[in-house]
């Protein structure tokens, strides 16, 4: 199974949810020929069910990220608030259309009305905070409580009881609390807590995506060719998607904070570093601290070059900025070679170089347009950068599963937890440990290759 160039870009479209015959949700050929219907567990990363899960993961996690950003922009009175809010609304349109593609246009519109309301209540909370109007804040909180009851009832009915209203209400309370805690911490100047809760809010939505997609697939098994959302391969893809997309999201925000000289820059950069630490520590848990440090050094380098680019832009140093771009170009060639060697040619250097160029160009466009106050370009670029990483996650997972098929033959545990109840956090930790142990196996060959080469800039 070879990587295709189509992994380099993943469109954000409601059509992703429609399980058309012979075509997966991400526009790739259907890889679901081995399924539970044959008595075997599919090793395919991409199947109708796993594609549905990936689509919902993308839209739901992006909602959490954009909501935090919009709330920060709102309380700060930033000039790009309208564009940030518009991006959040576009995400709502995509998510509502996706729901409509499963349950019909009328249901999609009903979902949109309810879902949009809680965004409005968050805006009310931000405005009340800015005005120091405690009564208005309490009203917004009351409306958010009413919202979660209404949203839970909608999803309970839509899934014919596969998602229970009580569990949904509890899960929606987690979502609301995480976003409000991130915002309140930001306002109070406790930036470490603000970004910690942002990351928790993003992670939580992957549990929601798994639960919702699992309910839909159970409800309409024939439409999804009796494939499952919770195979080991699908879990690997979901974990990679989360880490790759969060990297893009946090990189954009850290670059904005850096050029603005914002007080929370260190915390934003710290969250981005924590994203790197998560991957490095998981590899270290399998291969030891030396291997983890080698991996961390390589992965961190391109983040450093983005920081150099921001600093050079702030200093209006064209030479330093050109140097940062040159180093990013060198990085992508070297990183592509690493992954080609590690996957034994399953990921091709040429395709990887092109994909890494897309990633770099998207982040630089988002940053440059922000710095130039061309915000209408900034947020589409951010959404494209975020969506692009889901293609990278799918492609990387496909290569790993193809390379180590015996590690992905385990059967799913059954109907996944919705991610909306009280046990979600502990289940997520267990799942992450399994995911990264599996990923660590593939990382061994990467790390061995790392040990043979140093950075070009040090030669």
C-alpha positions as CSV (number, residue, x, y, z in Angstrom):
1,X,0.0,0.0,0.0
2,X,1.8,3.2,-1.2
3,X,1.2,6.7,-0.1
4,X,-0.7,8.9,-2.6
5,X,-0.3,12.6,-3.2
6,X,-3.9,13.0,-2.3
7,X,-3.0,12.9,1.3
8,X,-1.4,16.3,0.9
9,X,-4.7,18.2,1.0
10,X,-7.9,17.4,2.7
11,X,-11.0,19.5,1.8
12,X,-13.3,20.7,4.5
13,X,-16.7,19.7,3.2
14,X,-19.9,18.3,4.4
15,X,-19.7,15.8,1.5
16,X,-17.0,14.1,3.4
17,X,-19.6,12.4,5.5
18,X,-21.5,10.9,2.6
19,X,-20.4,7.2,2.3
20,X,-20.5,6.9,-1.5
21,X,-19.9,3.5,-3.0
22,X,-16.2,2.9,-3.7
23,X,-15.2,6.3,-2.3
24,X,-14.1,7.0,1.2
25,X,-14.9,10.1,3.2
26,X,-11.7,11.8,2.3
27,X,-11.9,11.2,-1.5
28,X,-9.5,8.3,-1.5
29,X,-10.4,4.8,-2.9
30,X,-12.3,2.6,-0.5
31,X,-9.9,0.5,1.6
32,X,-12.6,-1.3,3.5
33,X,-12.6,-4.6,1.7
34,X,-11.4,-6.4,4.8
35,X,-14.1,-5.8,7.4
36,X,-16.0,-7.3,10.3
37,X,-18.4,-8.8,7.8
38,X,-15.7,-11.2,6.6
39,X,-14.9,-12.3,10.2
40,X,-11.7,-10.3,10.2
41,X,-10.8,-7.0,11.7
42,X,-9.9,-4.5,9.0
43,X,-6.3,-3.3,9.0
44,X,-7.2,-0.4,6.8
45,X,-6.7,3.1,8.1
46,X,-9.3,4.4,5.7
47,X,-12.8,2.9,5.7
48,X,-16.2,4.4,5.5
49,X,-16.5,4.3,9.3
50,X,-13.0,5.6,10.1
51,X,-13.4,8.4,7.5
52,X,-16.6,9.5,9.2
53,X,-14.8,9.5,12.6
54,X,-11.9,11.5,11.1
55,X,-14.3,14.1,9.6
56,X,-16.2,14.6,12.9
57,X,-12.9,14.7,14.8
58,X,-11.7,17.5,12.5
59,X,-14.8,19.6,12.7
60,X,-15.4,19.2,16.4
61,X,-11.8,19.8,17.5
62,X,-11.5,22.8,15.1
63,X,-14.6,24.2,16.8
64,X,-13.0,24.1,20.2
65,X,-9.8,25.7,18.9
66,X,-11.5,28.5,17.0
67,X,-13.9,29.1,19.9
68,X,-10.9,29.7,22.3
69,X,-9.2,32.0,19.7
70,X,-12.4,34.0,19.0
71,X,-13.0,34.5,22.8
72,X,-9.4,35.7,23.3
73,X,-9.7,38.1,20.3
74,X,-13.1,39.4,21.6
75,X,-11.9,40.2,25.1
76,X,-8.7,41.8,23.7
77,X,-10.7,43.9,21.2
78,X,-8.4,42.7,18.4
79,X,-9.0,43.9,14.9
80,X,-9.3,40.3,13.6
81,X,-12.1,39.3,15.9
82,X,-14.7,39.4,13.1
83,X,-12.6,37.1,10.9
84,X,-12.0,34.7,13.8
85,X,-15.7,34.6,14.5
86,X,-16.5,34.1,10.8
87,X,-14.2,31.1,10.7
88,X,-16.0,29.7,13.7
89,X,-19.3,30.2,12.0
90,X,-18.0,28.5,8.8
91,X,-17.0,25.6,11.0
92,X,-20.6,25.5,12.2
93,X,-21.9,25.5,8.7
94,X,-19.6,22.6,7.8
95,X,-20.6,20.6,10.9
96,X,-24.3,21.3,10.4
97,X,-24.2,20.2,6.7
98,X,-22.3,17.1,7.8
99,X,-25.1,16.2,10.2
100,X,-27.6,17.0,7.5
101,X,-25.8,14.6,5.1
102,X,-26.7,11.8,7.5
103,X,-30.0,12.8,9.0
104,X,-31.4,15.1,6.3
105,X,-31.5,18.8,5.5
106,X,-34.2,19.6,8.1
107,X,-32.2,17.9,10.9
108,X,-29.0,19.7,9.7
109,X,-30.8,23.1,10.0
110,X,-32.2,22.2,13.4
111,X,-28.7,21.2,14.6
112,X,-27.3,24.4,13.2
113,X,-29.8,26.5,15.2
114,X,-29.1,24.8,18.4
115,X,-25.3,24.6,17.9
116,X,-25.0,28.2,16.9
117,X,-26.9,29.3,20.0
118,X,-24.1,28.1,22.4
119,X,-21.6,30.0,20.4
120,X,-23.8,33.1,20.8
121,X,-23.9,32.5,24.6
122,X,-20.1,32.3,24.7
123,X,-20.0,35.6,22.9
124,X,-22.5,37.0,25.5
125,X,-20.2,35.7,28.3
126,X,-17.2,37.5,26.7
127,X,-19.1,40.7,26.3
128,X,-20.3,40.6,29.9
129,X,-16.8,39.9,31.2
130,X,-15.5,42.9,29.3
131,X,-18.3,45.1,30.7
132,X,-17.8,43.6,34.2
133,X,-21.6,42.8,34.2
134,X,-22.0,39.9,36.6
135,X,-25.7,39.6,36.0
136,X,-25.1,39.3,32.2
137,X,-22.5,36.6,32.9
138,X,-24.8,34.6,35.0
139,X,-27.5,34.9,32.3
140,X,-25.1,33.5,29.7
141,X,-24.2,30.6,32.0
142,X,-27.9,29.9,32.5
143,X,-28.4,29.9,28.8
144,X,-25.5,27.6,28.3
145,X,-27.0,25.1,30.7
146,X,-30.3,25.3,28.8
147,X,-28.4,24.8,25.6
148,X,-26.8,21.6,26.7
149,X,-30.1,20.0,27.6
150,X,-31.6,21.0,24.2
151,X,-28.5,19.7,22.3
152,X,-28.4,16.5,24.3
153,X,-32.1,15.8,23.5
154,X,-31.5,16.4,19.8
155,X,-28.7,14.0,19.6
156,X,-30.4,11.4,21.7
157,X,-33.4,11.5,19.3
158,X,-31.3,11.6,16.2
159,X,-29.3,8.5,17.2
160,X,-32.5,6.7,18.4
161,X,-31.1,6.5,21.9
162,X,-27.7,5.3,21.0
163,X,-26.3,8.4,22.7
164,X,-28.1,9.0,26.0
165,X,-29.3,12.4,26.9
166,X,-27.9,12.2,30.4
167,X,-24.4,11.3,29.2
168,X,-24.6,13.9,26.5
169,X,-25.5,16.6,29.0
170,X,-22.5,15.6,31.2
171,X,-20.2,15.7,28.2
172,X,-21.4,19.0,27.0
173,X,-20.9,20.4,30.5
174,X,-17.2,19.3,30.2
175,X,-16.9,21.0,26.9
176,X,-18.5,24.3,28.2
177,X,-16.5,24.2,31.4
178,X,-13.2,23.7,29.5
179,X,-13.8,26.6,27.2
180,X,-14.9,29.0,30.0
181,X,-12.0,27.9,32.2
182,X,-9.6,28.6,29.4
183,X,-11.2,32.0,28.8
184,X,-11.4,33.0,32.5
185,X,-7.8,32.0,33.0
186,X,-6.8,34.1,30.1
187,X,-8.6,37.1,31.4
188,X,-7.0,36.6,34.9
189,X,-3.5,36.4,33.3
190,X,-3.1,32.8,34.2
191,X,-1.9,31.9,30.8
192,X,-0.5,28.4,31.6
193,X,-4.0,27.4,32.8
194,X,-5.6,29.0,29.7
195,X,-3.5,27.0,27.3
196,X,-3.7,23.8,29.3
197,X,-7.5,24.0,29.2
198,X,-7.4,24.8,25.5
199,X,-5.5,21.6,24.8
200,X,-7.9,19.6,27.0
201,X,-10.9,21.1,25.1
202,X,-9.4,20.1,21.8
203,X,-8.6,16.6,23.0
204,X,-12.1,16.1,24.5
205,X,-13.7,16.7,21.1
206,X,-11.9,13.6,19.7
207,X,-13.8,11.5,22.2
208,X,-17.0,13.2,21.1
209,X,-16.1,12.5,17.5
210,X,-15.5,8.8,18.2
211,X,-18.7,8.5,20.2
212,X,-20.9,10.2,17.7
213,X,-19.4,8.4,14.7
214,X,-19.8,5.1,16.5
215,X,-23.4,5.8,17.1
216,X,-24.1,6.8,13.5
217,X,-22.2,3.7,12.1
218,X,-24.2,1.4,14.5
219,X,-27.4,3.1,13.4
220,X,-26.6,2.8,9.7
221,X,-24.2,-0.2,9.3
222,X,-25.1,-0.9,5.7
223,X,-24.2,2.7,4.6
224,X,-20.8,2.2,6.2
225,X,-20.2,-1.3,4.8
226,X,-20.3,-2.8,8.3
227,X,-16.9,-1.2,9.1
228,X,-16.0,0.1,12.6
229,X,-14.8,3.4,14.0
230,X,-12.7,1.9,16.8
231,X,-10.2,-0.5,15.2
232,X,-6.5,-0.2,16.3
233,X,-5.7,1.3,12.9
234,X,-8.5,3.9,13.2
235,X,-7.2,4.7,16.7
236,X,-3.7,5.2,15.4
237,X,-5.0,7.5,12.7
238,X,-7.1,9.5,15.2
239,X,-4.1,10.0,17.5
240,X,-1.8,11.1,14.7
241,X,-4.5,13.5,13.4
242,X,-4.8,15.1,16.9
243,X,-1.1,15.6,17.3
244,X,-0.5,16.9,13.8
245,X,-3.5,19.2,13.7
246,X,-2.8,20.6,17.2
247,X,0.7,21.3,16.1
248,X,-0.5,23.4,13.2
249,X,-3.1,25.2,15.4
250,X,-0.7,26.0,18.2
251,X,2.0,27.1,15.8
252,X,-0.2,29.7,14.1
253,X,-1.4,31.1,17.5
254,X,2.2,31.2,18.9
255,X,3.4,33.1,15.8
256,X,0.6,35.6,16.2
257,X,1.4,36.1,19.9
258,X,5.0,36.4,19.1
259,X,4.7,39.2,16.5
260,X,2.2,41.0,18.8
261,X,4.6,40.8,21.7
262,X,1.6,39.4,23.7
263,X,2.0,38.6,27.4
264,X,0.8,35.1,26.8
265,X,3.4,34.3,24.1
266,X,5.5,32.1,26.5
267,X,2.4,30.1,27.4
268,X,1.4,29.7,23.8
269,X,4.9,28.6,22.9
270,X,4.9,26.3,25.9
271,X,1.7,24.6,24.7
272,X,3.3,24.0,21.3
273,X,6.3,22.5,23.1
274,X,4.1,20.3,25.1
275,X,2.6,19.0,21.9
276,X,6.2,18.0,20.9
277,X,6.9,16.6,24.4
278,X,3.9,14.3,24.2
279,X,5.3,12.6,21.1
280,X,8.8,12.5,22.4
281,X,7.9,11.1,25.8
282,X,5.8,8.4,24.3
283,X,8.7,7.3,22.1
284,X,11.0,7.5,25.2
285,X,8.7,5.2,27.1
286,X,9.5,2.5,24.5
287,X,13.0,3.3,23.4
288,X,14.5,5.3,26.3
289,X,15.4,8.9,27.0
290,X,18.2,9.1,24.5
291,X,15.9,8.1,21.6
292,X,13.3,10.5,22.8
293,X,15.8,13.4,22.8
294,X,17.0,12.5,19.3
295,X,13.4,12.6,18.0
296,X,12.6,15.8,19.9
297,X,15.6,17.6,18.5
298,X,14.6,16.8,14.9
299,X,10.9,17.6,15.4
300,X,11.6,20.8,17.3
301,X,14.0,22.2,14.7
302,X,11.3,23.4,12.2
303,X,9.4,25.0,15.1
304,X,12.6,26.9,15.8
305,X,12.8,28.1,12.2
306,X,9.3,29.4,12.4
307,X,10.2,31.3,15.5
308,X,13.3,32.7,13.7
309,X,11.0,33.9,10.9
310,X,8.7,35.7,13.4
311,X,11.7,37.4,15.1
312,X,13.2,38.4,11.8
313,X,9.8,39.9,10.7
314,X,9.5,41.9,13.9
315,X,13.0,43.2,13.4
316,X,12.4,43.8,9.7
317,X,15.6,41.8,9.0
318,X,15.1,40.5,5.5
319,X,18.3,38.5,5.5
320,X,17.4,36.7,8.7
321,X,14.0,36.0,7.3
322,X,15.4,34.5,4.1
323,X,17.7,32.4,6.3
324,X,14.7,31.0,8.2
325,X,13.0,30.1,4.9
326,X,16.2,28.4,3.7
327,X,16.4,26.4,6.9
328,X,12.8,25.4,6.6
329,X,13.5,24.2,3.0
330,X,16.4,22.2,4.3
331,X,14.3,20.8,7.1
332,X,11.6,19.4,4.8
333,X,14.1,17.7,2.5
334,X,15.8,16.1,5.5
335,X,12.5,15.2,7.2
336,X,11.2,13.6,4.0
337,X,14.3,11.5,3.7
338,X,13.9,10.3,7.4
339,X,10.4,9.2,6.8
340,X,11.1,7.6,3.5
341,X,13.9,5.5,5.1
342,X,11.9,4.8,8.2
343,X,8.8,3.5,6.3
344,X,11.0,1.6,3.9
345,X,9.7,3.6,1.0
346,X,6.0,3.5,1.9
347,X,6.2,7.3,2.2
348,X,8.1,8.7,-0.8
349,X,10.6,11.5,-0.3
350,X,9.3,13.5,-3.2
351,X,5.7,13.4,-2.0
352,X,6.7,14.1,1.5
353,X,8.7,17.1,0.5
354,X,5.7,18.5,-1.4
355,X,3.5,17.9,1.6
356,X,5.9,19.5,4.0
357,X,6.1,22.5,1.6
358,X,2.3,22.8,1.8
359,X,2.4,22.8,5.6
360,X,5.2,25.4,5.7
361,X,3.6,27.6,3.1
362,X,0.2,27.5,4.8
363,X,1.6,28.5,8.2
364,X,3.7,31.3,6.6
365,X,0.7,32.6,4.7
366,X,-1.4,32.6,7.9
367,X,1.4,34.5,9.7
368,X,2.3,37.0,6.9
369,X,-1.4,37.9,6.2
370,X,-2.0,38.4,9.9
371,X,1.1,40.6,10.2
372,X,-0.1,42.6,7.2
373,X,-3.6,42.8,8.7
374,X,-5.1,41.0,5.7
375,X,-7.3,38.9,8.0
376,X,-9.6,37.7,5.3
377,X,-6.7,35.6,4.1
378,X,-5.5,34.6,7.6
379,X,-8.3,32.5,8.8
380,X,-8.9,30.5,5.5
381,X,-5.2,29.7,5.7
382,X,-5.5,28.6,9.3
383,X,-8.4,26.3,8.5
384,X,-6.6,24.9,5.5
385,X,-3.5,24.3,7.6
386,X,-5.6,22.5,10.2
387,X,-7.4,20.4,7.7
388,X,-4.2,19.5,5.8
389,X,-2.8,17.7,8.8
390,X,-5.6,15.2,8.8
391,X,-4.4,14.0,5.4
392,X,-0.9,13.8,6.8
393,X,-2.2,11.8,9.8
394,X,-4.1,9.4,7.5
395,X,-1.1,8.9,5.2
396,X,1.4,8.3,8.0
397,X,-0.9,5.9,9.7
398,X,-1.5,4.0,6.5
399,X,2.3,3.6,6.1
400,X,2.8,2.4,9.7
401,X,-0.1,-0.1,9.6
402,X,1.2,-1.5,6.3
403,X,4.7,-1.8,7.7
404,X,3.6,-3.4,11.0
405,X,0.3,-5.2,10.2
406,X,0.6,-7.7,13.1
407,X,0.4,-4.9,15.6
408,X,-3.0,-3.8,14.3
409,X,-5.0,-7.0,14.2
410,X,-6.6,-6.6,17.6
411,X,-10.4,-6.4,17.7
412,X,-12.2,-3.2,18.8
413,X,-13.5,-3.2,22.3
414,X,-17.1,-2.7,21.1
415,X,-19.3,0.4,21.0
416,X,-16.9,3.2,21.9
417,X,-17.5,5.5,24.9
418,X,-19.2,8.7,23.7
419,X,-16.4,10.7,25.3
420,X,-19.3,12.6,26.9
421,X,-19.5,10.9,30.2
422,X,-17.4,10.9,33.4
423,X,-15.0,8.1,32.4
424,X,-13.8,9.8,29.2
425,X,-10.5,11.1,30.6
426,X,-9.3,7.8,32.0
427,X,-10.2,6.0,28.8
428,X,-8.4,8.5,26.7
429,X,-5.2,8.1,28.7
430,X,-5.3,4.3,28.2
431,X,-6.0,4.7,24.5
432,X,-3.2,7.2,24.1
433,X,-0.7,4.8,25.8
434,X,-1.6,2.0,23.5
435,X,-1.5,4.3,20.5
436,X,1.9,5.6,21.3
437,X,3.3,2.2,22.0
438,X,2.3,1.1,18.5
439,X,3.7,4.3,17.0
440,X,6.9,3.8,18.9
441,X,7.5,0.6,17.0
442,X,7.5,2.5,13.7
443,X,9.5,5.3,15.3
444,X,12.4,2.9,16.0
445,X,13.6,2.9,12.4
446,X,13.1,6.7,12.3
447,X,15.3,7.1,15.4
448,X,18.0,4.8,14.0
449,X,18.1,6.9,10.9
450,X,18.3,10.1,13.0
451,X,21.4,8.8,14.7
452,X,23.2,8.6,11.4
453,X,22.7,12.2,10.5
454,X,23.1,15.6,12.0
455,X,21.5,18.9,11.1
456,X,22.9,20.4,7.9
457,X,23.4,23.7,9.7
458,X,25.8,22.0,12.1
459,X,27.9,20.5,9.3
